[in-house]
Amino acid sequence: MDVYKVSRFDEAVRGNAYPGRGIIAGQSSDGTKAVIAYFIMGRSANSRNRVFTVKDGAVFTEPFDASKVEDPSLIIYAAVREYENHLIVTNGDQTDTVYEGLAAGKSFYEALESRCFEPDAPNFTPRISAEVVFGEGCGACDGADAGAAASSAAAFKYRMSILKSADAEGSACNRFGYDYAPKAGVGHFIHTYECDGNPLPTFQGEPERVAVPDDIDAFTDEIWNALDADNKISLYVRYTDLASGECESRLINKNS
């Protein structure tokens, strides 16, 4: 068994109709870019009634048809935000928790101590989160001075977290954190569910190793085309150049 195997994303989700919401963080194969991707899926009409929108450099989930919204509490949130040289990606409103925690001087993990899995029994959907930290003064994607960006791959790092139920009753929250040394061409993929089911089985084990190509369009197409056609909803991918701080992003909404 090769424990260091790096699979293509489409191999990682092959035969899995419902990994749920997923985050990928890593580095392009040429070593020049930090990469994040976030996708959402849905089975219910309420979950499927969503799109991604970008406002002031942040990515939000919003209703596609506001008249059909049943319960916005767990499906409408900021998914991607930036605080100084920190890029935050999560599957819920803990994006704001991390942002506010960083602003108050807390670390990524300290900020998440106030949160646990989602209150959606019997699924108890885990909260998955990621943080990419660029070199001191790295330019953000909202027009900040690109000359202040990190100048090498060594100037960024990323970490992931999953908060999930300790048992089928939701009696306690288990917390797992993962800190990664960037490796060219390697990304880590964490998602909310192992597969489809009733109740939905929570993600197990460490984030999966997936290959990250140089080309943002190739990676975007690979992710989108690999997700189940009925259940996929939206995808956001961002590549940040480590030398210039310039960002390139792609956004796909099934509802358009």
C-alpha positions in Angstrom: 0.0 0.0 0.0 1.4 3.4 -1.0 0.3 5.7 1.8 1.8 8.7 -0.1 -0.1 8.1 -3.3 -1.5 11.2 -4.9 -4.7 10.6 -6.9 -6.4 12.7 -9.5 -9.5 14.3 -8.0 -11.8 12.4 -10.4 -10.3 9.2 -9.0 -10.9 10.3 -5.4 -14.6 10.8 -5.9 -15.2 8.0 -8.5 -18.4 6.1 -7.6 -19.3 8.5 -4.8 -22.6 10.3 -5.6 -22.5 12.4 -2.5 -19.3 13.6 -0.8 -21.4 16.6 0.2 -19.4 19.9 0.6 -15.7 19.7 -0.1 -12.5 21.8 0.3 -9.2 21.3 -1.5 -6.1 23.3 -0.5 -2.6 22.8 -1.9 0.0 23.9 -4.4 0.2 23.9 -8.2 2.5 21.3 -9.8 5.0 24.0 -10.9 5.2 25.2 -7.4 4.3 28.8 -8.2 0.7 29.0 -6.9 -1.3 28.4 -3.8 -4.6 26.7 -4.7 -8.0 26.4 -3.0 -11.3 25.0 -4.2 -14.7 24.7 -2.6 -17.8 22.9 -3.9 -21.3 22.4 -2.6 -23.7 19.6 -3.4 -27.3 19.1 -2.3 -30.1 16.5 -2.2 -33.1 18.6 -1.1 -34.8 21.3 -3.0 -33.7 23.8 -0.4 -30.1 22.8 -0.7 -30.2 22.8 -4.5 -31.7 26.3 -4.6 -28.3 28.0 -4.3 -25.6 29.8 -6.2 -22.1 31.2 -5.4 -21.6 35.0 -5.7 -18.5 37.1 -5.3 -18.7 40.4 -3.4 -15.7 42.5 -2.5 -13.3 39.5 -2.9 -15.5 37.2 -0.7 -17.5 34.2 -1.9 -21.1 33.8 -0.6 -23.8 31.1 -1.0 -27.1 32.8 -1.9 -30.5 31.6 -2.9 -31.1 31.1 -6.6 -34.8 31.7 -6.2 -35.4 33.7 -2.9 -39.1 32.8 -3.0 -38.3 29.1 -2.6 -36.0 29.4 0.5 -37.3 27.1 3.3 -34.5 27.4 6.0 -31.5 29.6 5.3 -29.7 28.9 8.6 -27.2 26.3 7.4 -27.1 26.9 3.6 -26.5 30.7 3.3 -23.1 31.9 4.5 -19.8 33.4 3.5 -17.7 30.5 2.2 -14.4 32.3 1.4 -13.1 35.4 3.1 -9.7 37.1 3.6 -8.2 38.6 6.7 -4.9 40.3 6.1 -2.6 37.5 4.8 -5.1 34.7 5.7 -7.4 33.1 3.2 -10.3 31.3 5.0 -12.5 28.7 3.4 -15.3 26.8 5.2 -18.6 25.0 4.7 -20.6 27.3 6.9 -20.9 30.4 9.0 -17.7 29.5 10.9 -16.0 31.4 8.1 -17.1 34.5 10.0 -16.0 32.9 13.3 -12.5 32.4 12.0 -12.4 35.9 10.5 -13.5 37.5 13.8 -11.1 35.3 15.8 -8.1 36.3 13.7 -9.1 39.9 14.1 -9.2 39.4 17.9 -5.7 37.8 17.9 -6.7 34.2 18.0 -5.3 31.4 15.9 -7.4 29.4 13.3 -7.9 26.5 15.8 -8.6 28.8 18.8 -11.3 30.6 16.8 -13.0 27.2 16.0 -13.1 26.1 19.6 -16.4 28.0 20.0 -18.0 25.9 17.3 -19.0 22.3 16.7 -20.8 20.2 14.1 -24.0 21.4 12.5 -27.3 20.9 14.4 -29.0 18.9 11.7 -29.7 15.6 13.4 -29.5 12.8 12.5 -26.7 13.7 10.0 -24.7 16.0 12.4 -22.9 17.4 9.3 -19.3 18.2 10.2 -17.9 21.7 9.9 -14.9 21.6 7.6 -12.5 24.6 7.4 -9.2 25.5 5.8 -6.8 28.4 6.2 -4.0 29.4 3.8 -1.5 31.8 5.3 0.8 33.7 3.0 4.1 35.4 3.8 4.0 38.5 5.9 2.4 41.3 3.9 1.2 39.1 1.1 -1.1 40.9 -1.2 -4.8 39.8 -1.1 -7.0 39.4 -4.1 -9.0 42.6 -3.6 -6.5 45.0 -5.2 -3.9 45.1 -2.5 -0.3 45.9 -3.5 1.0 42.8 -5.3 4.6 43.9 -4.7 4.1 43.0 -1.0 3.3 39.4 -1.9 5.3 36.4 -0.8 8.2 35.6 -3.2 8.5 31.8 -2.8 6.6 28.6 -2.1 8.2 28.6 1.3 6.2 31.7 2.1 2.8 30.0 2.5 1.3 27.2 4.5 -2.1 25.8 4.9 -4.1 23.9 7.5 -7.5 22.1 7.8 -10.0 21.3 10.5 -13.0 19.1 10.8 -15.4 19.3 13.8 -17.6 16.2 13.9 -19.9 14.3 16.1 -18.4 11.7 18.5 -21.3 9.4 18.1 -24.7 8.8 16.4 -26.5 10.8 19.1 -24.5 14.0 18.7 -23.5 13.9 22.4 -20.0 15.4 21.9 -17.8 17.0 19.4 -14.5 15.6 18.2 -11.9 18.1 16.8 -9.2 17.3 14.3 -6.6 19.7 12.8 -4.1 19.1 10.1 -1.1 21.4 9.3 0.6 20.9 5.9 4.0 21.7 4.4 3.2 22.7 0.8 4.4 20.3 -1.9 4.3 21.1 -5.6 1.4 19.3 -7.3 -0.2 18.1 -4.0 -3.5 19.1 -2.6 -5.5 17.9 0.4 -9.2 17.2 0.0 -11.6 17.1 2.9 -15.4 16.6 2.5 -18.4 16.4 4.8 -19.7 12.8 4.0 -18.1 9.5 3.2 -20.9 8.8 0.7 -24.7 9.0 0.3 -26.9 7.5 2.9 -29.6 8.0 5.5 -28.3 9.3 7.8 -25.3 10.6 5.9 -22.1 9.0 7.1 -19.5 11.5 8.4 -16.1 11.9 6.7 -13.6 9.5 8.2 -9.7 9.6 8.3 -7.3 12.2 7.1 -7.9 14.6 4.2 -7.1 12.8 0.9 -4.1 13.6 -1.3 -5.1 14.8 -4.7 -3.0 16.1 -7.7 -3.2 19.8 -8.4 -2.2 20.8 -12.0 -0.7 24.1 -13.1 -3.8 25.1 -15.2 -6.7 26.5 -13.3 -9.2 25.7 -16.1 -8.0 22.1 -16.3 -8.5 21.7 -12.5 -11.9 23.4 -12.5 -13.1 21.2 -15.3 -11.8 18.1 -13.6 -13.5 18.8 -10.3 -16.8 19.9 -11.8 -17.0 17.0 -14.3 -16.2 14.5 -11.6 -19.0 15.5 -9.3 -22.4 13.8 -9.6 -24.5 15.6 -12.2 -27.7 15.5 -10.1 -26.2 16.6 -6.8 -23.5 19.2 -7.7 -24.5 22.8 -7.2 -21.6 25.2 -7.3 -17.8 25.3 -7.5 -15.2 28.0 -6.8 -11.5 27.7 -7.6 -8.7 30.2 -6.8 -5.0 30.2 -7.8 -2.8 32.7 -6.1 0.6 33.5 -7.6 3.2 33.3 -4.9 5.6 35.7 -6.5 3.2 38.5 -7.4 0.2 37.9 -5.2 -2.1 38.0 -8.2 -5.2 35.8 -8.1 -7.1 34.0 -10.8 -10.5 32.4 -10.0 -13.2 30.4 -11.6 -16.8 30.1 -10.5 -19.4 27.6 -11.8 -23.1 27.6 -10.8 -25.4 24.8 -12.0 -28.3 27.3 -11.5 -27.7 30.2 -13.9 
